[in-house]
Every structure is written in C-alpha cells, then in structure tokens.
Amino acid sequence: MTSNEVVGEMVVESVRILLVEDFGEFRGFICSLLQPRAEFQVKQASDGLEAVQKAEELQPDLILLDISLPRLNGIEAARRVRKLAPAAKILFLSVESDADLVIEALTLGAGYIHKPRASRDLLHAIDAVLRGEQFVSSGLLPTLPSSLLSSNLHPALSKVVARAIEMAGADMGDLQVLDPQTNNLHIAAQVGFSKRFLEFFDTVQHNQCACGTALSRGQRVIVDNVANDPIFRGTRAREIILNEGVRAVQSIPLTTLSGQLVGVLSTYFRVAKPSRQQLFKVTDIFAQEVAELIRSKMLAFP
C-alpha cells in the first residue's frame, strides 16, 4: 500500500519499488532515472530468489524485474511473487526481444520494457502500469500490417479478424463495431460462422454475451467453457454458440488512445480452455491499433 510523504510543502503519495537486476551498473542507471521522482522509494535485489524474499517482506507497489537472473530467472520469480505479493505490479526489464517470451512475461506482469529503450520508456511505463494499464516497448510485438492503413475499412477489418485468429490459434472470429447512438454492437467482419450465428449475433446489446461483457467492463473477457460459464447460463446465445461448435471465446474491447470504445474483437475456439499464452498473442496494443483504424474511418451505421 502506498503512503504519504511531505516534500517541501507538498504531500506526495509514496510508491514502493523493488528493483531486481543482477548487473550493478544497470541498477545504478535505473536508480538515476527514478531519482527525480520524490515519491519513489526504491529497494534493490540482485537475483531471483532474493527478489521473491524481498517481495514477500516489503509488499512493494511495483517490481522492476529482469528476466535473466541468477539462481531463479525472472519468469519463475514472477510466478512465485504473484502468490506472495499479489498486489504488486510487475514490470519486466530485459534485453530479450523474442515475441513469445514477451507474451509469456505479459501473462505474469503488467508491462515489458526493452532495456535499450529504458531511458525513454521507464517513467512512462511505470505511470501506465500504476494506472492499471499495460505497457510494452514499441517494436516487440506483432502489430497491424501497414497495408491495412490504406485499405477500405470493411476489407481491412476482415484482414484484422483473420490475423487475430492466426495469432490466437483460434478457429473463428468476428469484429463488432459500437453504435454510439444505441450502445449496441454490430458485426462488421467475421470469419468462419454460419448464417444462423450471424443473424442471431448481428446486434448485441451492452453487457450481453462475452462481447457485451468486454464492452461494459472495458477489459478482456475469456470464457474457458461456454457450456458452464455464468455469462451464457440460461441464455439462447449459449445454445447458438454451442451448436456452432464453439467451446471457448475471448473478447477484447477496442479502445482508442483517447479512451474511446469503438468495438470488440472476438476469437472463438472449438476446444475448451485454450492456451493463455496463445490468447495473449492478440495484444492490447494490437487491439488499440484496430480501434484507431476504426476511428480514423468513422464507420457510420445505416
């Protein structure tokens, strides 16, 4: 929990940070970047086991965590910290740029900074993560093909759905746009669905099904098993989805940089409990780019 400190005549909310890095010079560099922010109270650890011990002892607000650590690597340390200091935000700092590793890290933490970009990204990343957002240094994860930016919207959205299906290892997918007048979602692009499914879900109200729930919550919704999930229990939608052969679904709200919700992107699976690592390959950054694409084209409803 954060606490308050008086700096001069200003009351500043303190943020407890645990910096975990085995290379002493880089620890010093990170501390120098943090030093201007009076609210940051920084403690240090130099290996994975020490990180776990200090996380349990200090209960920090934020952990800056390297991945290549002695005694216990950062990924495993994060798994243990999740149980011992569940309120701590984890922001990875690593020289590694492999997309699969970044995605694995993001399933455990709130952000990932590529070390060569630390001087530029660190403070922005910390502020974002403490606000409850995700941060990833640019260039680390797949984004929209540049060709989409000059395409007409509907063909572009069909490509977005196909790409999301590929990234998530899904079987089907759709993209719904939000009508701001009615607050309803409408299918704008889809891959793999029957006419019956499309007619039933052509319009979805706010807070209905996985897509409406993602819209109302403003966050990703994962349904591991449609057959017994409360979101679908007792609804006609449950029968339609199961008859389509779908057993699991992921819905991601599409939010622009300014925070405007413009739609929902969903991927569907014929097997229950799809791989979390695969699901998170459809990143929040990808979804944000899709949202900006929709906003820029100003899709209008008839």
C-alpha positions in Angstrom: 0.0 0.0 0.0 1.3 3.4 -0.8 1.8 6.0 1.9 2.1 9.8 2.0 5.2 11.8 2.5 5.7 15.6 2.8 8.1 17.0 0.3 8.6 20.7 0.9 5.0 21.9 1.3 3.6 19.2 -1.0 2.1 15.9 0.1 3.3 13.1 -2.2 1.9 9.6 -2.3 4.9 7.2 -1.9 5.3 4.3 -4.3 7.4 1.4 -3.0 9.5 -0.1 -5.9 11.6 -3.2 -5.8 14.3 -3.1 -8.5 15.6 -6.6 -9.4 18.7 -6.6 -11.6 22.0 -8.6 -11.3 24.2 -6.1 -13.2 25.2 -3.4 -10.7 25.9 -0.7 -13.2 22.5 -1.1 -14.8 20.8 -1.0 -11.4 22.6 2.3 -10.8 21.4 3.6 -14.2 17.8 2.7 -13.4 18.1 4.3 -10.0 19.3 7.5 -11.6 16.2 7.5 -13.9 14.0 7.1 -10.9 15.8 9.6 -8.6 13.9 12.8 -9.8 10.6 11.3 -8.7 10.4 12.0 -5.0 7.5 9.6 -4.4 9.6 6.6 -5.5 11.1 4.6 -2.6 13.4 2.1 -4.2 14.8 -1.2 -2.7 17.1 -3.5 -4.6 17.7 -7.2 -5.2 20.3 -8.9 -7.4 18.9 -12.3 -8.1 15.6 -14.2 -8.4 15.4 -15.8 -5.0 16.3 -12.5 -3.3 13.6 -10.9 -5.3 11.0 -13.4 -4.1 12.1 -13.0 -0.5 12.1 -9.2 -0.6 8.7 -9.1 -2.4 7.1 -11.1 0.4 8.8 -8.9 3.1 8.3 -5.5 1.5 5.0 -6.0 -0.3 6.0 -3.4 -2.9 3.6 -1.5 -5.2 5.8 -2.2 -8.2 8.6 -4.6 -9.1 11.0 -3.8 -11.9 12.1 -7.3 -12.8 14.9 -8.5 -15.1 14.4 -11.9 -16.8 18.0 -13.3 -17.0 18.7 -13.5 -13.3 21.0 -15.8 -11.2 19.5 -18.6 -9.0 16.0 -18.1 -10.3 15.0 -16.5 -13.6 12.6 -13.6 -13.7 9.7 -15.5 -15.2 9.7 -18.1 -12.4 10.3 -15.4 -9.8 7.2 -13.6 -11.1 5.2 -16.7 -10.7 6.2 -17.0 -7.1 5.7 -13.3 -6.4 2.2 -13.5 -7.7 1.3 -15.7 -4.8 3.4 -13.9 -2.1 2.7 -10.3 -3.1 -0.4 -10.4 -5.2 -1.0 -6.6 -5.1 2.4 -5.8 -6.6 2.5 -4.7 -10.2 5.3 -6.4 -12.2 7.1 -4.5 -15.0 9.8 -6.6 -16.8 13.1 -5.1 -17.9 15.0 -7.2 -20.3 17.4 -7.3 -23.3 15.3 -10.2 -24.7 13.1 -9.2 -27.6 11.6 -12.6 -28.7 7.8 -12.1 -29.1 6.9 -15.4 -27.5 9.0 -14.5 -24.4 7.4 -11.1 -24.2 3.9 -12.6 -24.4 4.8 -15.2 -21.7 6.0 -12.4 -19.5 2.8 -10.3 -20.0 0.7 -13.2 -18.7 2.5 -12.7 -15.4 3.1 -8.9 -15.4 1.7 -5.6 -16.5 4.4 -4.5 -18.8 7.7 -5.1 -20.6 10.5 -2.7 -21.3 13.2 -3.5 -23.7 16.4 -2.4 -21.9 17.8 -0.4 -24.9 14.7 1.8 -24.6 14.8 2.1 -20.8 15.8 5.7 -20.7 12.9 6.6 -22.9 10.3 4.2 -21.7 10.8 3.7 -18.0 8.9 6.6 -16.4 6.1 6.4 -18.9 5.8 2.6 -18.3 5.7 3.0 -14.6 3.0 5.6 -14.7 0.9 3.4 -17.1 1.3 0.3 -15.0 0.4 2.1 -11.8 -2.8 3.4 -13.5 -3.7 -0.2 -14.2 -2.7 -0.2 -17.9 -0.4 -2.4 -19.9 2.9 -1.1 -21.4 5.2 -2.8 -23.9 8.2 -1.1 -25.6 7.4 -0.5 -29.3 8.6 -3.0 -31.8 8.5 -6.0 -29.6 5.1 -7.5 -30.6 3.3 -8.0 -33.9 1.2 -5.1 -35.0 -1.2 -4.4 -37.8 0.2 -4.8 -41.3 0.9 -1.4 -42.7 -1.1 -2.3 -45.8 -4.3 -2.1 -43.7 -3.9 1.6 -43.0 -4.6 2.4 -46.7 -7.4 -0.2 -47.2 -11.1 0.5 -47.1 -12.5 -0.3 -43.7 -14.5 -3.4 -44.2 -11.8 -5.4 -46.2 -9.3 -4.1 -43.6 -11.4 -5.4 -40.7 -11.7 -8.8 -42.4 -7.9 -8.9 -42.5 -7.8 -7.9 -38.8 -10.1 -10.8 -37.9 -8.1 -13.3 -39.9 -4.9 -12.1 -38.3 -6.4 -12.3 -34.8 -7.5 -15.9 -35.5 -4.0 -16.8 -36.6 -2.3 -15.1 -33.6 -4.6 -16.7 -31.1 -4.7 -20.2 -32.7 -8.5 -19.8 -32.9 -11.0 -21.4 -35.3 -13.3 -18.5 -35.9 -13.5 -14.8 -35.2 -15.6 -11.6 -35.6 -15.2 -7.9 -35.1 -18.1 -5.8 -33.9 -18.3 -2.1 -34.0 -20.2 0.1 -31.5 -23.1 2.2 -32.5 -22.8 5.2 -30.1 -26.5 6.1 -30.6 -27.8 2.7 -29.3 -24.8 1.4 -27.4 -25.2 -1.9 -29.4 -22.6 -3.9 -31.1 -22.9 -4.8 -34.8 -20.8 -7.4 -36.7 -18.6 -5.6 -39.2 -16.4 -8.5 -40.2 -16.2 -12.3 -39.5 -14.5 -15.5 -40.5 -16.0 -19.0 -40.2 -19.6 -18.5 -39.0 -22.9 -19.9 -40.3 -25.7 -17.7 -41.4 -27.7 -18.7 -38.3 -25.0 -17.5 -36.0 -24.5 -14.2 -37.9 -28.2 -13.4 -37.9 -28.6 -14.1 -34.2 -25.5 -12.0 -33.2 -25.9 -9.3 -35.8 -26.8 -7.0 -33.0 -25.7 -7.5 -29.4 -26.7 -5.3 -26.6 -24.4 -3.8 -24.0 -23.4 -6.3 -21.3 -24.7 -9.4 -23.2 -22.6 -12.4 -24.0 -18.8 -12.3 -23.9 -18.5 -9.4 -26.3 -21.0 -7.2 -24.5 -19.4 -8.0 -21.2 -16.0 -7.0 -22.5 -17.6 -3.7 -23.7 -19.2 -3.0 -20.4 -16.1 -3.9 -18.3 -13.7 -2.2 -20.7 -11.3 -5.2 -20.4 -10.6 -8.6 -22.0 -13.0 -11.4 -21.2 -12.0 -15.0 -21.5 -14.7 -17.7 -21.4 -12.9 -21.1 -21.0 -16.1 -23.2 -21.3 -19.2 -21.7 -22.9 -21.3 -24.7 -21.6 -21.0 -23.7 -17.9 -19.9 -20.1 -17.8 -22.2 -17.7 -15.9 -22.1 -15.2 -18.8 -24.0 -17.7 -21.0 -26.0 -19.6 -18.4 -29.7 -19.7 -19.2 -29.4 -17.7 -22.5 -30.4 -18.5 -26.0 -26.9 -17.4 -27.0 -25.4 -20.4 -25.2 -27.4 -22.8 -27.5 -26.5 -20.9 -30.7 -22.8 -20.8 -29.8 -22.6 -24.5 -28.8 -24.4 -25.6 -31.9 -21.8 -23.7 -33.9 -19.2 -26.0 -32.4 -17.7 -23.2 -30.2 -16.5 -24.2 -26.7 -14.4 -21.1 -25.7 -14.3 -17.5 -26.6 -12.1 -14.4 -26.0 -13.5 -10.9 -26.4 -11.2 -7.8 -26.3 -12.6 -4.2 -26.2 -11.3 -1.9 -28.9 -10.2 1.3 -27.2 -8.5 4.2 -28.9 -5.6 6.2 -27.5 -8.0 8.7 -26.2 -10.0 6.1 -24.3 -13.0 5.9 -26.7 -14.6 2.4 -27.0 -15.3 1.7 -30.7 -16.0 -2.1 -30.8 -15.0 -5.6 -29.7 -12.7 -8.2 -31.3 -13.5 -11.8 -30.5 -11.9 -15.1 -31.3 -13.6 -18.5 -30.9 -12.3 -22.0 -30.2 -13.7 -25.5 -30.8 -11.9 -26.7 -27.7 -12.4 -25.5 -24.1 -9.6 -23.8 -22.1 -7.4 -22.5 -24.9 -3.8 -21.7 -24.1 -3.4 -18.5 -22.2 -0.1 -17.8 -23.9 -1.7 -18.2 -27.3 -4.7 -16.0 -26.3 -2.4 -13.1 -25.2 -0.7 -13.0 -28.6 -3.7 -10.9 -29.5 -2.3 -8.0 -27.5 -3.8 -4.8 -26.1 -1.5 -2.9 -28.4 -2.9 -4.7 -31.5 -6.5 -4.0 -30.3 -5.7 -0.3 -29.8 -4.3 -0.1 -33.4 -7.5 -1.7 -34.7 -9.5 0.9 -32.6 -7.6 3.7 -34.1 -8.2 2.3 -37.6 -11.9 2.2 -37.0 -11.9 5.7 -35.5 -10.0 7.1 -38.4 -12.5 5.7 -40.9 -15.6 7.0 -38.9 -17.7 4.0 -39.6 -21.4 5.0 -39.9 -24.4 2.8 -39.4 -27.4 2.9 -41.8 
